[in-house]
Amino acid sequence: MKIQKTTIKIKDQFDLIDVITSTVDVDLIFAITRELELLKIQISTEKIIKNYKIEKGKLDLESNFKLHLSPSDKYVGVTNGNGQYGLLFDLEKEQKILDLDRKNYHSVQTEFPIQFIEKEGHILLIHATDWNNLEVTDLHENKLLTKRINKYQSEFYLDYFYGSMHLSPNKKKVLSSGWVWGPASVLKIIDIENWLIQNINEPEINRESDYCIMSYYWERALCWIDDHTIAFLYDPKEEDLEEEDYQELNMTKENSYISFYDINKAKIIRSFVMNDYTKNEYHEATPDCQLFYNGNLVFCSESKGVIMYTIEGQKIYEGKNLHIEKRDPIFNRFYILKNNKIEFIKINSEN
């Protein structure tokens, strides 16, 4: 296993909150500061080549920020991680063009749902406008594409709290890691093509592929493996299972797992034992646990560091003193932020 580390230090003293890679240039990144300064940084020279001043709108400056970058680096979304508000900033016009608000009904429970997609040369934004409602806005035409009725006692009312959005590798489906009253964790799959072309109420339909786990562990550590398979952390003790449930899942009470869920078959197709993560008193993974896929499964947490497994479940790397905060899926590297320092990490199998 080969670990490559590169550290850059921004000469000015900034408190960096989040970072995201350019979608078009491996040598460029964008970083957001506590003061809502958006920095465009050239990695090779460690220089700030552009400093955008963002109007804060209704963003909570005391809360953490999350960056979301569109294709072609045209727009950047800034949201309060587990909060109510966000905004959209046009990097070419250098101005805010849209305020985002998902209302305040239990908004602290999940990350702000937001995702960029591209269709026929237009950049579209999927974004929450309420706890249970997503919309799609065509940013090229400043046009809402999905106006519909999703209210209590209406035909297509959805009783579901959206969470963080995960785009499938082929960009045709989006996964929400949210929850329903019970409470229970629900992984909800939305077919974007169906939504935009065939059925405007696609998000409000409960599909067989939606997967419910009777647990308080929403915002579950998970990742797409391919266009129809999702991997996630799971301890069967999160749920009140019967003995036959353990047998059906081919699991035991003594172990935790990484499970693979096939959205086409609507079931867990296999799991392997993974006891290397911290859990709370309810057997749910702690919030610092994350799961990524880069050809292998990469698990990380503050207490356990980084552990890499093959897709078959063989542990091939363990770095207890290494902690990664997020992954750059375009150029396949990881980040660590430390005040005005950004550390890039590439983990490559020697196989």
SERO-4910 file (N, C-alpha, C, O; in steps of 0.05 Angstrom, whole numbers):
BEGIN
 pado doro    nc1    nc2    nc3   cac1   cac2   cac3    cc1    cc2    cc3    oc1    oc2    oc3
  Met    A     17    -24      0      0      0      0     18     25      0     37     27     16
  Lys    A     11     44    -17     28     68    -20     11     92    -12    -11     97    -22
  Ile    A     21    107      7      8    131     17     24    156      8     48    158     15
  Gln    A     12    174     -7     25    198    -15     12    222     -1    -13    225     -2
  Lys    A     28    238     12     18    262     26     30    287     14     54    288      9
  Thr    A     13    307     10     22    333      1      8    354     18    -16    354     21
  Thr    A     24    372     30     12    393     47     17    420     35     40    426     27
  Ile    A     -4    436     33      0    464     24     -9    482     47    -27    475     62
  Lys    A      4    505     49     -2    524     70     -9    551     57      7    562     42
  Ile    A    -32    560     64    -41    586     53    -26    608     69    -28    608     94
  Lys    A    -12    626     55      5    645     69    -11    663     88     -2    669    110
  Asp    A    -34    672     79    -51    688     97    -64    669    118    -69    646    112
  Gln    A    -69    679    141    -80    663    163   -111    661    160   -125    680    167
  Phe    A   -120    639    150   -149    635    147   -157    610    163   -142    591    167
  Asp    A   -181    612    173   -194    589    187   -211    575    166   -234    582    161
  Leu    A   -200    554    153   -213    540    132   -234    520    143   -227    504    161
  Ile    A   -258    521    133   -280    505    143   -285    481    125   -290    459    135
  Asp    A   -284    485     99   -288    463     80   -273    469     55   -265    492     49
  Val    A   -268    448     39   -252    450     15   -265    431     -6   -276    410      1
  Ile    A   -263    439    -31   -273    422    -53   -256    427    -78   -247    449    -83
  Thr    A   -252    405    -93   -235    406   -116   -250    417   -140   -274    412   -144
  Ser    A   -235    432   -157   -246    441   -183   -255    416   -199   -242    395   -197
  Thr    A   -276    419   -214   -285    397   -231   -271    395   -257   -275    377   -273
  Val    A   -253    415   -262   -240    416   -288   -210    417   -287   -196    413   -307
  Asp    A   -198    423   -264   -169    428   -262   -159    415   -236   -167    424   -214
  Val    A   -142    395   -238   -132    381   -215   -115    399   -197   -110    393   -174
  Asp    A   -106    421   -208    -88    439   -193   -103    462   -179    -91    479   -167
  Leu    A   -130    461   -180   -146    482   -167   -164    470   -146   -176    449   -150
  Ile    A   -168    485   -124   -187    478   -104   -201    503    -95   -191    525    -99
  Phe    A   -225    500    -83   -239    522    -70   -242    516    -41   -247    493    -33
  Ala    A   -238    536    -24   -240    533      5   -257    555     16   -257    578      6
  Ile    A   -273    549     37   -290    569     50   -280    575     77   -271    556     92
  Thr    A   -280    600     85   -270    607    112   -293    614    130   -316    616    122
  Arg    A   -287    616    156   -307    623    176   -321    650    169   -344    654    176
  Glu    A   -306    668    156   -316    695    150   -331    695    123   -337    716    113
  Leu    A   -337    671    112   -350    668     86   -334    680     63   -346    692     45
  Glu    A   -308    677     64   -292    684     41   -287    657     26   -279    638     37
  Leu    A   -293    658      0   -289    634    -17   -262    638    -32   -259    657    -47
  Leu    A   -244    620    -26   -217    623    -37   -213    603    -60   -218    579    -57
  Lys    A   -204    613    -83   -195    596   -105   -165    594   -103   -151    614   -106
  Ile    A   -156    569    -99   -127    565    -92   -114    547   -113   -125    527   -121
  Gln    A    -90    556   -122    -74    539   -140    -56    522   -122    -40    533   -107
  Ile    A    -58    496   -125    -44    478   -107    -14    480   -112      2    481    -92
  Ser    A     -5    480   -136     24    479   -142     39    503   -132     63    500   -124
  Thr    A     26    526   -131     40    550   -121     32    558    -93     44    576    -81
  Glu    A     11    545    -83      0    551    -56    -10    580    -55    -10    592    -33
  Lys    A    -19    590    -77    -28    618    -78    -58    620    -82    -71    604    -95
  Ile    A    -69    640    -69    -98    647    -73    -99    663    -98    -89    686    -99
  Ile    A   -113    653   -119   -114    667   -144   -141    683   -147   -144    699   -165
  Lys    A   -159    677   -128   -184    693   -128   -196    691   -101   -197    669    -88
  Asn    A   -206    713    -91   -220    714    -65   -248    726    -69   -251    750    -74
  Tyr    A   -268    709    -67   -295    718    -71   -308    725    -43   -306    709    -24
  Lys    A   -320    748    -42   -335    756    -18   -364    748    -21   -377    757    -40
  Ile    A   -373    731     -4   -400    720     -6   -419    734     14   -413    735     38
  Glu    A   -441    744      4   -461    755     21   -474    732     37   -482    712     26
  Lys    A   -475    735     63   -482    713     81   -512    705     79   -519    682     86
  Gly    A   -529    723     71   -557    716     71   -566    708     99   -562    723    118
  Lys    A   -579    685    101   -588    675    126   -570    653    138   -578    640    158
  Leu    A   -547    649    126   -529    629    137   -521    635    166   -517    658    173
  Asp    A   -519    614    182   -510    616    209   -479    615    209   -468    594    204
  Leu    A   -467    638    216   -437    639    215   -424    623    237   -400    618    236
  Glu    A   -440    616    258   -429    600    280   -429    570    274   -417    554    288
  Ser    A   -444    562    253   -446    534    246   -426    528    224   -416    546    210
  Asn    A   -420    502    220   -402    494    199   -414    499    171   -438    498    168
  Phe    A   -397    503    151   -406    506    124   -398    482    108   -379    468    114
  Lys    A   -413    477     87   -407    456     68   -407    468     40   -425    483     33
  Leu    A   -387    460     24   -385    469     -4   -396    448    -23   -392    424    -19
  His    A   -409    457    -45   -419    440    -65   -413    454    -92   -422    476    -97
  Leu    A   -398    441   -109   -388    454   -134   -402    441   -158   -404    417   -160
  Ser    A   -411    458   -176   -425    448   -200   -405    440   -222   -381    446   -220
  Pro    A   -414    424   -241   -397    419   -265   -388    445   -277   -402    465   -277
  Ser    A   -363    444   -289   -351    467   -302   -344    490   -283   -337    512   -292
  Asp    A   -346    485   -257   -339    506   -237   -355    532   -241   -345    553   -236
  Lys    A   -380    529   -249   -396    554   -254   -409    564   -229   -411    588   -224
  Tyr    A   -419    545   -213   -434    553   -188   -422    538   -164   -412    516   -167
  Val    A   -425    551   -141   -418    538   -117   -441    541    -97   -452    563    -94
  Gly    A   -449    520    -84   -469    521    -63   -455    522    -36   -435    507    -32
  Val    A   -465    538    -18   -454    540      9   -478    534     28   -498    549     27
  Thr    A   -476    514     44   -498    507     62   -487    505     91   -464    498     95
  Asn    A   -505    510    110   -499    502    137   -503    472    139   -525    462    133
  Gly    A   -483    458    147   -483    428    146   -509    417    155   -525    407    138
  Asn    A   -514    417    181   -539    408    192   -556    432    199   -559    439    223
  Gly    A   -565    446    179   -580    471    184   -602    475    164   -608    459    147
  Gln    A   -614    498    167   -638    505    151   -631    519    124   -646    516    105
  Tyr    A   -609    534    124   -604    552    102   -580    545     85   -562    531     93
  Gly    A   -580    556     61   -558    555     43   -560    577     22   -579    592     23
  Leu    A   -541    578      4   -543    597    -18   -528    586    -42   -511    568    -40
  Leu    A   -533    598    -65   -520    591    -90   -506    615   -100   -517    637   -102
  Phe    A   -480    612   -107   -463    634   -115   -453    628   -144   -443    607   -150
  Asp    A   -456    648   -162   -447    646   -189   -418    656   -190   -413    679   -185
  Leu    A   -400    637   -197   -371    644   -197   -363    662   -220   -343    676   -218
  Glu    A   -379    662   -242   -372    679   -264   -382    708   -259   -368    727   -264
  Lys    A   -407    710   -250   -418    736   -244   -409    747   -217   -412    771   -211
  Glu    A   -398    729   -200   -388    736   -174   -410    748   -156   -407    769   -144
  Gln    A   -433    734   -156   -455    744   -140   -473    721   -132   -474    700   -145
  Lys    A   -487    725   -109   -507    705   -100   -531    706   -119   -540    728   -126
  Ile    A   -540    683   -127   -563    683   -146   -587    668   -134   -609    670   -145
  Leu    A   -584    654   -111   -606    639   -101   -603    634    -71   -581    626    -62
  Asp    A   -623    640    -55   -624    632    -27   -637    605    -24   -657    600    -38
  Leu    A   -626    588     -7   -637    561     -3   -648    560     25   -636    569     44
  Asp    A   -672    548     28   -685    546     54   -702    520     54   -720    517     38
  Arg    A   -696    502     73   -711    478     75   -730    478     99   -740    457    108
  Lys    A   -735    502    110   -752    506    133   -739    494    158   -718    481    156
  Asn    A   -750    498    181   -736    491    206   -747    466    220   -740    461    243
  Tyr    A   -763    450    207   -775    427    220   -755    405    222   -750    390    202
  His    A   -742    402    245   -722    381    251   -698    382    231   -686    362    225
  Ser    A   -692    406    222   -670    409    202   -643    401    213   -625    393    198
  Val    A   -639    403    240   -613    396    251   -607    366    250   -585    358    256
  Gln    A   -627    350    243   -623    321    244   -607    311    220   -595    289    222
  Thr    A   -607    325    198   -593    316    174   -578    338    160   -583    362    165
  Glu    A   -560    331    142   -546    350    126   -565    363    106   -585    351     98
  Phe    A   -559    387     97   -576    401     78   -575    385     52   -554    381     40
  Pro    A   -599    377     41   -600    362     16   -595    380     -8   -611    398    -13
  Ile    A   -573    374    -23   -567    390    -46   -549    373    -64   -532    358    -55
  Gln    A   -553    376    -91   -537    361   -110   -539    374   -137   -560    382   -146
  Phe    A   -516    377   -150   -515    387   -178   -517    364   -197   -505    343   -192
  Ile    A   -531    368   -220   -530    349   -242   -529    365   -268   -534    389   -267
  Glu    A   -522    352   -290   -520    365   -315   -538    350   -335   -537    325   -337
  Lys    A   -554    365   -351   -571    352   -370   -574    370   -395   -582    393   -393
  Glu    A   -566    359   -418   -568    373   -443   -554    400   -442   -564    420   -453
  Gly    A   -531    401   -430   -515    425   -428   -524    445   -407   -511    466   -404
  His    A   -546    439   -393   -555    456   -372   -547    445   -345   -549    421   -341
  Ile    A   -539    462   -327   -533    454   -299   -559    456   -283   -571    478   -281
  Leu    A   -566    434   -270   -591    434   -254   -583    430   -225   -563    417   -218
  Leu    A   -599    442   -207   -594    440   -179   -618    425   -165   -640    434   -167
  Ile    A   -611    403   -153   -631    389   -135   -627    401   -107   -605    401    -97
  His    A   -649    411    -95   -646    423    -69   -672    421    -53   -694    420    -65
  Ala    A   -669    419    -27   -693    417    -10   -705    444     -6   -692    465     -2
  Thr    A   -732    444     -6   -747    469      0   -765    465     25   -778    483     34
  Asp    A   -764    441     36   -778    434     61   -766    408     71   -750    396     57
  Trp    A   -775    399     94   -764    375    106   -769    351     88   -754    332     89
  Asn    A   -791    351     73   -800    328     58   -802    334     28   -814    319     13
  Asn    A   -790    356     19   -794    364     -9   -768    372    -23   -752    388    -12
  Leu    A   -763    360    -46   -741    368    -63   -751    381    -88   -773    375    -98
  Glu    A   -736    399    -99   -742    412   -125   -717    411   -143   -695    407   -133
  Val    A   -722    414   -169   -700    417   -188   -702    444   -202   -723    451   -213
  Thr    A   -681    459   -201   -680    486   -214   -660    485   -236   -637    477   -232
  Asp    A   -669    494   -260   -651    498   -283   -637    524   -279   -649    546   -281
  Leu    A   -611    523   -273   -596    548   -267   -590    565   -292   -586    589   -290
  His    A   -590    552   -315   -585    566   -340   -608    585   -346   -605    607   -356
  Glu    A   -632    575   -341   -656    590   -348   -670    602   -323   -690    615   -325
  Asn    A   -658    596   -299   -670    605   -274   -699    597   -273   -717    613   -268
  Lys    A   -704    571   -277   -731    560   -280   -735    536   -262   -718    517   -263
  Leu    A   -756    536   -246   -763    512   -230   -776    491   -249   -795    497   -263
  Leu    A   -765    467   -248   -774    446   -267   -793    427   -254   -806    410   -268
  Thr    A   -797    428   -228   -811    406   -214   -834    416   -196   -840    404   -176
  Lys    A   -846    438   -204   -868    449   -187   -891    430   -186   -901    420   -206
  Arg    A   -899    423   -161   -921    404   -157   -931    408   -129   -921    424   -114
  Ile    A   -951    392   -121   -964    394    -95   -954    370    -78   -958    347    -85
  Asn    A   -942    377    -55   -933    356    -36   -940    366     -8   -923    374      7
  Lys    A   -966    365     -3   -976    375     23   -992    354     37  -1002    335     24
  Tyr    A   -995    356     63  -1010    337     79  -1038    333     67  -1052    352     61
  Gln    A  -1045    307     65  -1071    298     54  -1074    302     24  -1095    296     13
  Ser    A  -1052    311     10  -1053    312    -19  -1047    284    -29  -1037    267    -14
  Glu    A  -1052    279    -55  -1049    252    -66  -1020    242    -64  -1016    218    -60
  Phe    A  -1001    260    -67   -973    251    -67   -957    263    -44   -934    270    -47
  Tyr    A   -970    264    -21   -956    274      3   -934    254     11   -939    230     12
  Leu    A   -910    264     18   -888    247     26   -881    252     55   -875    274     63
  Asp    A   -883    231     71   -876    232    100   -848    221    103   -844    199    112
  Tyr    A   -828    238     97   -800    230     97   -783    254    100   -787    274     87
  Phe    A   -763    252    118   -743    274    122   -718    268    105   -704    248    109
  Tyr    A   -713    286     86   -690    282     69   -664    287     84   -663    304    102
  Gly    A   -643    273     76   -617    276     87   -597    282     64   -604    291     43
  Ser    A   -572    277     70   -551    283     50   -556    267     24   -566    245     25
  Met    A   -548    280      2   -553    269    -25   -528    257    -36   -506    269    -36
  His    A   -530    232    -47   -507    218    -58   -514    210    -87   -533    195    -92
  Leu    A   -499    221   -106   -505    216   -134   -492    190   -143   -468    185   -137
  Ser    A   -507    174   -158   -496    148   -168   -474    154   -188   -473    176   -200
  Pro    A   -456    135   -193   -433    139   -211   -442    148   -239   -428    164   -252
  Asn    A   -464    137   -249   -474    145   -276   -491    170   -275   -501    178   -296
  Lys    A   -495    181   -251   -509    206   -247   -539    204   -255   -551    225   -262
  Lys    A   -550    180   -255   -578    177   -262   -596    174   -238   -621    177   -240
  Lys    A   -584    168   -215   -600    165   -190   -587    180   -168   -563    185   -167
  Val    A   -604    189   -149   -594    202   -125   -604    188   -100   -628    180    -99
  Leu    A   -587    184    -81   -594    171    -56   -595    191    -34   -577    207    -30
  Ser    A   -617    190    -18   -620    207      6   -617    189     30   -629    168     32
  Ser    A   -600    197     49   -596    183     74   -612    197     96   -601    213    111
  Gly    A   -639    193     96   -657    207    114   -671    189    133   -662    168    141
  Trp    A   -695    198    142   -709    183    162   -740    188    161   -749    207    148
  Val    A   -754    171    175   -783    174    179   -789    172    209   -772    163    224
  Trp    A   -813    180    217   -821    177    244   -822    148    252   -831    131    236
  Gly    A   -814    142    275   -811    115    286   -795    117    312   -801    106    333
  Pro    A   -771    132    308   -759    140    283   -745    116    270   -739     96    283
  Ala    A   -739    118    244   -724     97    230   -708    110    208   -716    130    196
  Ser    A   -685     98    202   -668    106    180   -679     95    154   -687     71    153
  Val    A   -681    112    134   -690    103    107   -671    113     86   -666    137     83
  Leu    A   -661     94     70   -646    101     46   -665    103     23   -677     83     15
  Lys    A   -669    127     12   -688    131     -9   -674    136    -36   -656    153    -37
  Ile    A   -682    122    -56   -670    124    -83   -690    139   -101   -713    132   -103
  Ile    A   -680    159   -115   -696    174   -134   -684    171   -162   -660    177   -166
  Asp    A   -700    162   -181   -691    160   -209   -695    188   -222   -717    197   -226
  Ile    A   -672    201   -228   -673    229   -238   -687    231   -265   -702    249   -270
  Glu    A   -681    212   -283   -694    212   -310   -724    210   -307   -739    224   -321
  Asn    A   -733    191   -291   -762    188   -287   -774    213   -277   -796    221   -285
  Trp    A   -761    226   -258   -771    250   -246   -774    273   -266   -795    286   -266
  Leu    A   -754    277   -282   -754    300   -300   -770    295   -326   -778    315   -338
  Ile    A   -773    270   -333   -785    265   -359   -813    251   -357   -831    258   -372
  Gln    A   -815    232   -339   -839    215   -339   -859    222   -316   -883    223   -321
  Asn    A   -849    226   -292   -867    228   -269   -857    250   -250   -837    245   -236
  Ile    A   -870    272   -250   -860    295   -234   -863    288   -204   -850    302   -188
  Asn    A   -879    268   -197   -882    260   -168   -864    237   -161   -869    223   -142
  Glu    A   -844    232   -177   -825    209   -172   -815    209   -143   -814    188   -131
  Pro    A   -806    232   -132   -795    231   -104   -816    223    -84   -809    212    -63
  Glu    A   -841    228    -89   -862    222    -69   -871    193    -69   -887    185    -52
  Ile    A   -862    178    -89   -871    150    -91   -852    132    -74   -827    134    -77
  Asn    A   -863    116    -57   -847     97    -41   -841     73    -58   -858     57    -64
  Arg    A   -815     70    -66   -807     49    -84   -798     25    -67   -790     27    -44
  Glu    A   -798      2    -80   -788    -22    -66   -758    -20    -60   -749    -32    -40
  Ser    A   -744     -4    -75   -715     -1    -71   -709     16    -46   -687     15    -36
  Asp    A   -729     31    -35   -724     46    -11   -719     26     12   -734      7     15
  Tyr    A   -698     31     28   -690     11     48   -692     23     76   -679     43     82
  Cys    A   -708     10     92   -713     20    120   -698      3    140   -698    -22    138
  Ile    A   -684     16    158   -671      3    181   -682     15    206   -681     40    210
  Met    A   -693     -1    224   -707      9    248   -686     18    268   -681      5    288
  Ser    A   -674     41    262   -652     51    278   -652     82    277   -663     93    258
  Tyr    A   -640     94    297   -637    124    297   -613    133    280   -607    157    279
  Tyr    A   -600    114    267   -575    121    253   -582    128    224   -577    112    205
  Trp    A   -592    153    220   -593    164    193   -567    179    188   -550    181    207
  Glu    A   -563    190    165   -537    200    157   -516    178    161   -494    183    173
  Arg    A   -523    155    153   -507    131    156   -481    133    139   -482    144    117
  Ala    A   -459    122    149   -435    120    133   -440    101    109   -445     77    113
  Leu    A   -438    112     85   -445     96     62   -431    107     37   -420    129     37
  Cys    A   -432     92     15   -421    101    -10   -432     83    -33   -440     60    -28
  Trp    A   -433     94    -57   -440     78    -80   -416     61    -88   -393     71    -87
  Ile    A   -421     36    -96   -400     19   -106   -401     19   -137   -381     22   -150
  Asp    A   -425     17   -147   -430     19   -176   -458     31   -179   -470     41   -160
  Asp    A   -469     30   -203   -495     43   -208   -519     31   -195   -541     42   -196
  His    A   -516      7   -183   -539     -6   -170   -532    -17   -143   -549    -31   -131
  Thr    A   -508    -12   -133   -500    -23   -107   -490     -2    -88   -474     15    -95
  Ile    A   -499     -3    -63   -491     15    -42   -479     -1    -19   -490    -22    -12
  Ala    A   -457      9     -8   -445     -4     15   -450     14     39   -448     39     37
  Phe    A   -456      2     63   -460     18     87   -453      3    112   -453    -22    112
  Leu    A   -447     18    133   -441      6    159   -468     -3    171   -488     11    170
  Tyr    A   -467    -26    184   -492    -37    196   -485    -56    218   -469    -74    215
  Asp    A   -498    -51    241   -497    -70    263   -525    -80    268   -543    -64    273
  Pro    A   -530   -106    265   -558   -116    268   -570   -111    295   -595   -111    298
  Lys    A   -553   -104    315   -564    -98    341   -577    -70    342   -589    -62    361
  Glu    A   -573    -54    320   -588    -29    318   -618    -34    318   -633    -17    327
  Glu    A   -626    -57    308   -654    -64    306   -661    -86    325   -644   -100    335
  Asp    A   -687    -88    330   -697   -110    348   -704   -134    330   -727   -139    324
  Leu    A   -683   -149    322   -687   -170    303   -694   -197    317   -685   -202    340
  Glu    A   -709   -213    303   -714   -240    312   -692   -259    302   -676   -251    284
  Glu    A   -691   -283    313   -670   -302    305   -670   -308    275   -650   -311    263
  Glu    A   -695   -310    264   -697   -316    235   -687   -293    218   -678   -298    196
  Asp    A   -688   -268    229   -677   -245    214   -647   -248    212   -636   -242    190
  Tyr    A   -634   -256    233   -605   -259    232   -598   -281    212   -578   -278    197
  Gln    A   -613   -302    212   -608   -324    193   -612   -315    164   -596   -322    147
  Glu    A   -633   -299    160   -638   -290    132   -616   -271    123   -608   -272    100
  Leu    A   -606   -254    141   -584   -236    134   -557   -249    135   -537   -237    126
  Asn    A   -555   -274    145   -530   -288    148   -511   -272    166   -487   -269    159
  Met    A   -522   -263    189   -506   -247    208   -509   -259    236   -526   -276    241
  Thr    A   -491   -250    254   -493   -258    282   -494   -233    299   -488   -211    291
  Lys    A   -504   -237    324   -506   -215    343   -479   -204    352   -478   -182    362
  Glu    A   -459   -220    349   -433   -212    359   -417   -193    341   -397   -182    349
  Asn    A   -426   -189    317   -411   -175    297   -425   -151    285   -450   -150    285
  Ser    A   -409   -132    275   -419   -110    258   -409   -116    230   -392   -133    225
  Tyr    A   -420   -101    211   -415   -108    183   -413    -83    165   -423    -62    171
  Ile    A   -400    -88    141   -405    -71    118   -423    -88    100   -416   -110     92
  Ser    A   -447    -77     94   -467    -91     78   -469    -78     50   -465    -54     47
  Phe    A   -475    -95     31   -478    -87      3   -508    -90     -5   -519   -112     -4
  Tyr    A   -520    -68    -12   -549    -67    -18   -552    -63    -48   -542    -43    -59
  Asp    A   -566    -81    -61   -572    -79    -90   -599    -65    -93   -620    -76    -85
  Ile    A   -599    -42   -106   -625    -27   -108   -644    -39   -128   -668    -35   -126
  Asn    A   -633    -55   -147   -650    -68   -166   -664    -92   -154   -688    -98   -159
  Lys    A   -649   -107   -137   -661   -130   -123   -674   -123    -97   -689   -139    -86
  Ala    A   -670    -98    -88   -682    -87    -64   -675   -105    -40   -693   -112    -24
  Lys    A   -650   -113    -37   -642   -129    -14   -612   -128    -10   -597   -121    -28
  Ile    A   -604   -134     14   -575   -137     20   -566   -163      6   -576   -185     12
  Ile    A   -546   -161    -11   -537   -184    -26   -514   -198    -13   -509   -222    -18
  Arg    A   -499   -184      4   -477   -196     19   -467   -176     39   -472   -152     38
  Ser    A   -452   -186     59   -439   -169     79   -413   -182     87   -409   -206     84
  Phe    A   -395   -166     98   -372   -178    111   -368   -165    139   -375   -142    143
  Val    A   -356   -181    157   -353   -172    184   -334   -148    185   -312   -148    173
  Met    A   -342   -127    200   -326   -103    203   -331    -92    231   -350    -77    235
  Asn    A   -314    -99    250   -318    -91    278   -300    -68    285   -297    -62    309
  Asp    A   -287    -55    266   -267    -34    271   -279     -6    271   -266     12    263
  Tyr    A   -303     -3    282   -313     24    284   -326     29    311   -337     11    323
  Thr    A   -326     54    319   -337     61    345   -367     64    343   -378     74    323
  Lys    A   -381     56    365   -410     57    365   -420     70    391   -405     70    411
  Asn    A   -444     79    390   -456     90    414   -471     68    429   -469     44    422
  Glu    A   -485     75    450   -499     56    467   -521     41    452   -530     20    462
  Tyr    A   -529     51    429   -550     38    413   -538     22    390   -553     14    372
  His    A   -512     18    390   -498      2    370   -497     16    343   -492      3    323
  Glu    A   -501     42    343   -500     58    318   -472     71    316   -461     79    336
  Ala    A   -461     72    292   -435     84    287   -435    113    296   -455    127    292
  Thr    A   -413    122    308   -411    150    316   -409    168    291   -401    159    270
  Pro    A   -416    194    294   -418    212    270   -392    216    255   -393    224    232
  Asp    A   -369    210    268   -344    214    254   -337    192    234   -318    194    219
  Cys    A   -353    170    235   -347    147    217   -356    154    188   -378    165    184
  Gln    A   -338    148    169   -344    153    141   -336    129    125   -318    113    133
  Leu    A   -348    126    101   -342    104     84   -340    115     55   -357    129     46
  Phe    A   -318    107     41   -313    116     14   -306     92     -3   -299     71      7
  Tyr    A   -309     95    -29   -301     74    -48   -282     86    -69   -290    106    -83
  Asn    A   -258     75    -72   -239     84    -92   -227     61   -107   -204     61   -116
  Gly    A   -244     40   -111   -234     14   -121   -231     -6    -98   -234    -30   -102
  Asn    A   -226      5    -75   -228    -10    -49   -246      6    -31   -253     29    -36
  Leu    A   -254     -6     -9   -270      8     11   -252     21     31   -235      8     43
  Val    A   -255     47     35   -239     62     54   -257     72     76   -275     88     72
  Phe    A   -251     62    100   -265     71    124   -247     90    140   -223     86    141
  Cys    A   -259    111    152   -243    128    169   -260    138    192   -284    141    189
  Ser    A   -247    143    214   -259    156    237   -237    169    254   -213    162    250
  Glu    A   -244    187    272   -224    201    288   -209    182    306   -185    185    310
  Ser    A   -223    162    317   -210    144    336   -196    120    323   -176    110    334
  Lys    A   -205    112    300   -194     88    288   -175     94    265   -161     76    255
  Gly    A   -175    119    256   -158    126    233   -170    116    207   -194    119    203
  Val    A   -153    106    189   -161     97    163   -157     67    161   -135     57    167
  Ile    A   -177     53    151   -175     24    146   -186     19    118   -207     29    111
  Met    A   -171      4    103   -179     -2     75   -184    -32     72   -168    -49     82
  Tyr    A   -206    -38     59   -213    -66     53   -217    -70     23   -225    -51      9
  Thr    A   -211    -94     14   -219   -101    -13   -249   -103    -14   -262   -105      7
  Ile    A   -260   -104    -37   -289   -107    -40   -299   -134    -29   -323   -137    -22
  Glu    A   -281   -153    -27   -288   -179    -15   -286   -179     15   -295   -198     28
  Gly    A   -274   -159     27   -273   -157     56   -246   -162     68   -244   -164     93
  Gln    A   -225   -164     52   -198   -169     63   -186   -142     71   -185   -123     55
  Lys    A   -177   -140     96   -164   -115    105   -136   -114     93   -120   -132     96
  Ile    A   -131    -92     79   -105    -89     65    -89    -65     74    -66    -62     66
  Tyr    A   -101    -48     91    -86    -26    102    -99    -16    128   -123    -16    130
  Glu    A    -82     -7    147    -92      5    171    -73     27    180    -49     22    184
  Gly    A    -83     51    182    -66     73    191    -80     88    214    -97    105    209
  Lys    A    -73     80    238    -88     91    262    -83    120    266   -100    133    279
  Asn    A    -61    131    257    -55    159    261    -63    177    237    -57    200    236
  Leu    A    -78    165    218    -86    179    194   -116    184    195   -131    165    197
  His    A   -124    209    193   -153    215    193   -159    232    169   -146    252    165
  Ile    A   -178    224    153   -186    239    130   -215    250    134   -231    237    146
  Glu    A   -219    273    124   -245    287    128   -264    284    105   -289    283    109
  Lys    A   -254    284     81   -272    281     58   -256    271     34   -231    273     33
  Arg    A   -270    261     14   -257    250    -10   -264    268    -34   -286    278    -37
  Asp    A   -244    271    -51   -248    283    -77   -252    261    -97   -233    247   -105
  Pro    A   -277    257   -106   -283    234   -124   -273    238   -152   -271    218   -167
  Ile    A   -267    262   -160   -259    267   -188   -230    259   -192   -223    245   -211
  Phe    A   -212    267   -174   -184    261   -177   -174    241   -156   -150    236   -153
  Asn    A   -193    228   -142   -188    206   -124   -167    211   -103   -146    198   -102
  Arg    A   -172    232    -87   -154    238    -64   -171    247    -41   -195    252    -44
  Phe    A   -158    248    -18   -172    255      7   -160    280     19   -138    288     11
  Tyr    A   -175    292     37   -167    318     49   -166    317     79   -181    302     92
  Ile    A   -148    333     90   -149    340    119   -145    370    121   -127    381    108
  Leu    A   -162    383    136   -160    412    140   -149    418    168   -158    407    187
  Lys    A   -129    436    169   -118    445    195   -113    475    193    -92    483    184
  Asn    A   -132    490    202   -131    519    201   -125    529    173   -143    527    156
  Asn    A   -101    539    167    -95    548    140    -78    528    124    -65    535    105
  Lys    A    -78    503    133    -64    481    119    -84    461    107   -104    455    120
  Ile    A    -77    452     83    -93    431     71    -74    408     64    -54    412     50
  Glu    A    -81    384     74    -65    361     68    -80    343     48   -103    336     53
  Phe    A    -66    336     26    -78    318      6    -66    290     10    -42    287     14
  Ile    A    -82    270      9    -73    243     13    -83    225     -9   -107    225    -15
  Lys    A    -65    210    -21    -73    190    -41    -65    163    -30    -43    159    -21
  Ile    A    -84    145    -30    -80    118    -20    -83     99    -44   -104     96    -55
  Asn    A    -60     87    -52    -60     70    -75    -52     41    -68    -33     37    -53
  Ser    A    -67     22    -78    -60     -6    -74    -37    -13    -92    -36     -4   -115
  Glu    A    -18    -28    -82      5    -37    -98     -1    -62   -114     15    -72   -129
  Asn    A    -26    -73   -110    -33    -97   -124    -38    -91   -154    -44   -109   -169
***
